[in-house]
């Protein structure tokens, strides 16, 4: 099913204040549709207000661990978008509670309130057979959503980049401080980085019926990069020189075992396990047109966006004389 995005439509967006969420909110705001952004801390979602007109964006309290709060947030909505996900567990915010049971609770709220469309954002690599708990719970969440709301559109992006990302920014921050950069698994893991604005466009396609229900749509950018190539790009964009040192997966798990207990861990054992699998668009998705290109979206390249927001990590910031590589 699908909806028409105009000033008569109301869309509830769970997790809309995060990195991907703010771009989805911005994209929907341009259509004139009203939004109810459901987040755990509405008082921290004020940065969304300038993205739309007066009264167009309304932040409300909801938590995927509490179904009643999800039900209240979905009342009267024409469509629902679920962007809730975590990179590491904290307290009661476990992978299972958020990405498995939480996804099912969102689908149940959409079904119970009569929403016409549901877009669920998962991740490439979601698999019930993965060694990573993150990937397994993503897969279980997808299955739960489809069981409750069969017409749901599921989007699986590769690693997402943009000004506030936790990918290129993290490596750039590490390059500024560390004397060497570790290449976990030898740096051979492959990614297909996708621009956050393109993911937002895919969400719109899911709401309006251009992206169909059924098998997940896999979202990747115009090029595949290994972890080593990502690190080399980061060093080039930040104008820094650092040795790249291969680190076997088993050895990377040793520091991760301690780092994962930090409030915001730079690395966890589960993330090391996740790096053992490539994050690229499958050949099956390409053949059946379940990609950005299949939706008529031309993917934005890393080189067109990332150098601009990594300038803060250069030795003299914006005043550094950066020249793009030919």
ChimeraX attribute file (.defattr): number of C-alpha atoms within 10 A of each C-alpha:
attribute: neighborCount
match mode: 1-to-1
recipient: residues
	/A:1	17
	/A:2	20
	/A:3	18
	/A:4	15
	/A:5	21
	/A:6	14
	/A:7	12
	/A:8	10
	/A:9	17
	/A:10	25
	/A:11	27
	/A:12	29
	/A:13	27
	/A:14	28
	/A:15	22
	/A:16	25
	/A:17	26
	/A:18	17
	/A:19	18
	/A:20	23
	/A:21	23
	/A:22	21
	/A:23	22
	/A:24	25
	/A:25	25
	/A:26	18
	/A:27	19
	/A:28	23
	/A:29	20
	/A:30	13
	/A:31	15
	/A:32	17
	/A:33	20
	/A:34	24
	/A:35	24
	/A:36	23
	/A:37	27
	/A:38	29
	/A:39	25
	/A:40	17
	/A:41	13
	/A:42	15
	/A:43	11
	/A:44	11
	/A:45	19
	/A:46	12
	/A:47	10
	/A:48	20
	/A:49	16
	/A:50	11
	/A:51	17
	/A:52	20
	/A:53	12
	/A:54	9
	/A:55	9
	/A:56	17
	/A:57	24
	/A:58	17
	/A:59	24
	/A:60	20
	/A:61	17
	/A:62	23
	/A:63	22
	/A:64	25
	/A:65	18
	/A:66	12
	/A:67	18
	/A:68	13
	/A:69	20
	/A:70	26
	/A:71	19
	/A:72	15
	/A:73	28
	/A:74	28
	/A:75	17
	/A:76	15
	/A:77	21
	/A:78	23
	/A:79	27
	/A:80	28
	/A:81	29
	/A:82	24
	/A:83	22
	/A:84	25
	/A:85	21
	/A:86	13
	/A:87	15
	/A:88	20
	/A:89	15
	/A:90	12
	/A:91	5
	/A:92	10
	/A:93	17
	/A:94	20
	/A:95	22
	/A:96	19
	/A:97	18
	/A:98	23
	/A:99	26
	/A:100	23
	/A:101	20
	/A:102	27
	/A:103	30
	/A:104	25
	/A:105	26
	/A:106	32
	/A:107	29
	/A:108	20
	/A:109	24
	/A:110	29
	/A:111	19
	/A:112	14
	/A:113	17
	/A:114	15
	/A:115	24
	/A:116	17
	/A:117	25
	/A:118	31
	/A:119	26
	/A:120	26
	/A:121	24
	/A:122	27
	/A:123	25
	/A:124	25
	/A:125	24
	/A:126	22
	/A:127	18
	/A:128	15
	/A:129	10
	/A:130	17
	/A:131	15
	/A:132	22
	/A:133	21
	/A:134	27
	/A:135	25
	/A:136	20
	/A:137	25
	/A:138	28
	/A:139	23
	/A:140	20
	/A:141	26
	/A:142	26
	/A:143	17
	/A:144	21
	/A:145	27
	/A:146	19
	/A:147	14
	/A:148	18
	/A:149	21
	/A:150	15
	/A:151	18
	/A:152	28
	/A:153	28
	/A:154	26
	/A:155	26
	/A:156	23
	/A:157	30
	/A:158	24
	/A:159	22
	/A:160	24
	/A:161	24
	/A:162	22
	/A:163	16
	/A:164	13
	/A:165	17
	/A:166	14
	/A:167	14
	/A:168	25
	/A:169	20
	/A:170	12
	/A:171	16
	/A:172	23
	/A:173	16
	/A:174	16
	/A:175	23
	/A:176	18
	/A:177	9
	/A:178	12
	/A:179	11
	/A:180	14
	/A:181	20
	/A:182	19
	/A:183	20
	/A:184	22
	/A:185	19
	/A:186	16
	/A:187	20
	/A:188	18
	/A:189	20
	/A:190	19
	/A:191	25
	/A:192	23
	/A:193	28
	/A:194	24
	/A:195	28
	/A:196	24
	/A:197	20
	/A:198	22
	/A:199	27
	/A:200	20
	/A:201	19
	/A:202	26
	/A:203	25
	/A:204	21
	/A:205	20
	/A:206	27
	/A:207	28
	/A:208	17
	/A:209	15
	/A:210	16
	/A:211	25
	/A:212	20
	/A:213	20
	/A:214	13
	/A:215	12
	/A:216	23
	/A:217	30
	/A:218	24
	/A:219	30
	/A:220	29
	/A:221	27
	/A:222	16
	/A:223	14
	/A:224	16
	/A:225	19
	/A:226	17
	/A:227	20
	/A:228	22
	/A:229	16
	/A:230	20
	/A:231	22
	/A:232	17
	/A:233	20
	/A:234	23
	/A:235	21
	/A:236	17
	/A:237	23
	/A:238	26
	/A:239	21
	/A:240	15
	/A:241	14
	/A:242	15
	/A:243	13
	/A:244	16
	/A:245	14
	/A:246	16
	/A:247	16
	/A:248	15
	/A:249	17
	/A:250	12
	/A:251	12
	/A:252	20
	/A:253	20
	/A:254	12
	/A:255	12
	/A:256	18
	/A:257	13
	/A:258	13
	/A:259	16
	/A:260	18
	/A:261	13
	/A:262	10
	/A:263	9
	/A:264	12
	/A:265	13
	/A:266	15
	/A:267	20
	/A:268	22
	/A:269	21
	/A:270	19
	/A:271	19
	/A:272	21
	/A:273	19
	/A:274	20
	/A:275	20
	/A:276	17
	/A:277	16
	/A:278	17
	/A:279	24
	/A:280	23
	/A:281	23
	/A:282	15
	/A:283	9
	/A:284	10
	/A:285	16
	/A:286	15
	/A:287	10
	/A:288	11
	/A:289	16
	/A:290	23
	/A:291	26
	/A:292	25
	/A:293	15
	/A:294	17
	/A:295	17
	/A:296	13
	/A:297	14
	/A:298	12
	/A:299	20
	/A:300	18
	/A:301	15
	/A:302	20
	/A:303	12
	/A:304	9
	/A:305	14
	/A:306	20
	/A:307	19
	/A:308	14
	/A:309	17
	/A:310	21
	/A:311	19
	/A:312	17
	/A:313	22
	/A:314	22
	/A:315	14
	/A:316	12
	/A:317	14
	/A:318	14
	/A:319	10
	/A:320	14
	/A:321	10
	/A:322	15
	/A:323	9
	/A:324	8
	/A:325	8
	/A:326	3
